[in-house]
Amino acid sequence: MQETLVKGLKSVNQLKDQSALQAWLFSILANCLRDHYRRQHPAADIEEIMELPAHDASPEERHAESELVGRVRHAVAMLPMGQRQVITLVDLEELSYSQTAEALGIPIGTVMSRLCRARQALREHLHETAASLHVLNPKLRSIE
């Protein structure tokens, strides 16, 4: 983030439309991230996902919630980098498709197709995970 802000402040005169500031900064951030991973040659790129808001819940509910967050993070981490970037910007950062396309330097159609594929992959992975959990940990019935 710091590198993004430094680069943004140094090149603020290149920003043509003030209303596109957020998308412009996200494109700088995406380029910084890409440069960082090119330098590091990582095996996997796992982006942080915002935590679910905390509320007054029982320990069992908090545990179940943290397991769900872990499963979603794992599912997102399994997505290809392009799909992870798009789903993060659209669903978590709430950028529009056009802002996301501008930030990543890709056509809006590519944003839509990557988002569709990412959501489908997440849906399938989380459905498989839920099904395997029910097989491994079946619910107990009470006998009255």
N, C-alpha and C positions, 0 to 999 in steps of 0.2 A: 504494500500500500504506500509506504513511504517513497519508494522509487517512482511509483506512479504519480504521486503528487509533485515530486521534484521535477519529473519530466513534463508534467502538465503545466506547472508554473513557468518553466523555462520556455515552453512553446505556446503559451496562452494566446499569442498574437496570431497563431494559425487557426484558432477557433473562429469559424465564420458565422455560425448561428448560435447565439447564446442559449436558445431553447434546447439545443442538442448537447449541452454540456455533459449530462449524465452518460449518454451514449459515447461521447468523445472520450471521457475518462475511462469508461469500460473498455474501449478499444485499446487505449494505452495500457490498461491493466492486463488485458489479454496478451498483448505483445510482450509485456514484461514477464508474464508467467511463461509464455512460450520460450522466451530467451533463457529464463532461469532453468527450465527443464532441458533445453538443448545443452546448456553448460553442464548440468548434473547427470544427464543420461539416466533418468529414473526407470525403475522396473514398472512402477505403477504410479498413476497420478490420482490421488484421492483428495477431492475438494471437500472442504468443511461444509457441513449443512447446519443451518440454524437449529438450535435446540427447540423442542416443543416448549411452550410456556409452562412454567411450574404452577401448580395449584394445590390446594389442600386435598391430598389424596392419601389413601392408605399405603403402607409399605408394599403391599402386593400390587396395587395399581401403579405405583411409581416404578416397580421392578418390571412389570409388563410393558409400561411405556418406554422404559430405557431399552428393553429388548427389541421393541418395535423400531425405535430410532436406530439401533444397531443394525437391524435387518435392512432398513431402508438405506442407510449409509453403505452397507455392503453391496446392495443391489445397484446403487448409483456408481459405486467404485468399479463395478464390473462392466459398465457401459464404455464404449469407445470415447476417446477424449472429446471429439466433436459433439457427440450427443450429450455428454456431461456438461459441456460449456453451455449449450443451448438450453437444456432443462434447468440449469442453475440460473441463467439470466432471465428466462421467461417465467419460471414457476417460483423461484425463490426471491429474485431481485425485482420481479414484476415489471420487467422491461417489455415494451411492445415488440412485435415481430420485426418491425422496421428498425427500431433502435437496436435490437439484437443483431440484425443483419449488418447494420452499420458498424457496431462495436466489433464484430468478428470479421468484417470484411468479406462477407459471403452474400449471395443472392437471398432474397426473402423466401423464395421457394425452397431453398436448401434448409433454411431455418425451419420451415413448416414440416418438411419431410424428416429431418433429424429429430424434431420434437415428437412427431408421431411415432417414429421407430423407438425412441427412448421411452416414451410412455408405455408402449406396447411391451417392450422388453422388461420394464419395471413391473408391469401388471403380471406378466407371466412368471417372472422370478419370485415375486412376493406371493403369488397364488401357489406355486410349487412349494415354497417354504412353509406356508400356512398348512398345506395339505400334509407335508411330511411331519410337521409338529403335531398334528392331530393323530397321526399314525403312531408316533413315538410317545405321545403323552395324551392318551384318550381321556375324555371327560368322564368322571365317575357319575353313575346314576345313584340316586338315593332310593332306597327301598322303604316304602311306608307300610 
